[in-house]
Structure formats: C-alpha cells, structure tokens
Amino acid sequence: MFVSLDGAKIYGAAYYMYLKESVSLQAKVGNEHADPRSRQLNIDQQLAAQGIAPDWLLTGAAFESLNQSIDDMLASIHPLIRGLAVLDARCGKRRLLKIDTTAEHPFVARLHALRLA
C-alpha cells in the first residue's frame, strides 16, 4: 500500500520493512517488558510513530478512520490517519492553521502544506 502525489511515492507500507525494523527494535528493547504482548505493542507504537507499518495494519486503520471524529484522527499514532485527517473536509482552515508540523511526520507535513496552498 502506498500513497503517491504527482506520480511520486510519498508514503508507503511494506511488510518486509516492518519486520526488519521490528526485529531491530526487539533487540534494543530486550526484556524491558515482561509480557511479550506489551513488548510487541510498544514496538508497534514506536514503529507507527515513525511511519513504519505493515500494509494490513494501515488498511485496517484507514477503514477504522472512516468512523472516527476529526479530533481522534488528528490524535492517531499513525501518520497515514493524521494525513487523511488533514485532507478531510471536516478539518477546516482554522484548525489547519493551528496544527504544528515542525515535529510531524514528513507525509503529514507535506499534505498539510498542500492543503494550505
């Protein structure tokens, strides 16, 4: 799954990249969390914040976002969902102007700039 703008890929998800980064983070995290599920959840959250996710997770998140409020979408840990929120008509100009993109994922920042233009 990927998103393109003017023929260039600006965001994408790939299972291989997700798996590679997940294994790398598992080595760094080690036994920080006793429960394997909480350890994997922590790793998934860290990867999602970086914009690294398997395609099946992003597809599910995109469908889930259809029933979310614009505030919930903007607060999501997934850059894809925040990007969709920025493009959503429910996100008006005043709300767009309040969004600080300095610490935002490049995908969301690019869509934000596109929407403001």
C-alpha positions in Angstrom: 0.0 0.0 0.0 1.4 3.4 -0.9 0.2 7.0 -1.5 1.5 8.9 -4.4 1.4 12.6 -5.3 2.2 13.8 -8.8 3.5 10.4 -9.7 5.9 10.2 -6.8 5.5 7.9 -3.8 5.2 10.0 -0.7 4.1 7.3 1.8 4.1 3.6 1.9 3.9 0.5 3.9 5.7 -2.8 3.4 5.7 -5.9 5.5 9.4 -6.5 4.9 10.5 -3.1 6.2 8.1 -3.5 9.2 9.5 -6.9 10.0 13.1 -5.8 9.7 12.6 -2.7 11.9 10.6 -4.7 14.4 13.4 -7.3 14.9 15.9 -4.4 15.3 13.8 -2.8 18.0 13.2 -6.1 19.8 17.0 -6.4 20.1 17.1 -2.8 21.6 14.1 -3.2 23.9 15.2 -6.6 25.1 13.3 -7.8 28.2 12.2 -4.3 29.2 8.6 -5.6 29.2 7.9 -8.9 30.9 4.8 -9.6 28.9 5.6 -10.4 25.2 2.3 -8.8 24.1 3.1 -5.5 25.8 6.6 -5.6 24.4 5.2 -6.1 20.8 2.6 -3.3 21.4 5.4 -0.9 22.5 7.4 -1.8 19.4 4.4 -1.4 17.1 3.6 2.0 18.6 7.2 3.1 18.1 7.2 2.0 14.5 3.8 3.5 13.8 5.1 6.9 15.2 8.0 6.6 12.6 5.5 5.8 9.9 6.6 2.1 9.6 3.8 -0.3 9.5 2.7 -3.5 7.6 0.2 -2.9 4.9 -2.5 -4.9 6.6 -2.3 -2.6 9.7 -2.6 0.5 7.6 -5.5 -0.8 5.6 -7.4 -1.6 8.9 -6.5 1.8 10.3 -7.8 3.5 7.2 -11.1 1.7 7.4 -11.3 2.4 11.1 -10.8 6.1 10.5 -14.0 6.3 8.5 -15.9 6.2 11.8 -13.6 8.5 13.8 -14.0 12.1 14.6 -11.6 14.5 13.1 -10.0 15.0 16.6 -9.5 11.3 17.0 -7.9 11.1 13.6 -5.5 14.0 14.3 -4.5 12.3 17.6 -3.8 9.0 16.0 -0.3 7.4 16.3 -0.4 6.5 12.6 0.9 9.2 10.2 -1.5 7.8 7.5 -4.5 8.5 9.6 -3.2 12.0 10.5 -2.6 12.7 6.9 -6.1 11.6 6.0 -7.4 13.9 8.7 -5.5 16.9 7.2 -7.1 16.1 3.8 -10.6 15.7 5.3 -13.1 18.4 4.7 -14.1 18.4 8.3 -10.6 19.8 9.1 -11.3 23.5 8.4 -8.8 26.3 7.6 -8.7 27.5 11.3 -7.9 24.0 12.5 -5.3 23.6 9.8 -3.6 26.8 10.9 -3.4 25.5 14.5 -1.5 22.3 13.5 2.2 22.5 14.2 4.0 20.4 11.6 7.6 21.0 12.9 7.7 17.7 14.8 5.2 16.0 12.4 6.0 13.0 10.1 7.1 14.3 6.6 4.0 12.8 5.0 1.6 14.7 7.2 3.7 17.9 6.8 3.6 17.6 3.1 -0.2 17.1 3.0 -0.6 20.0 5.4 1.4 22.3 3.1 -0.6 21.0 0.1 -3.9 21.7 1.8 -2.9 25.2 2.9 -1.7 26.1 -0.6 
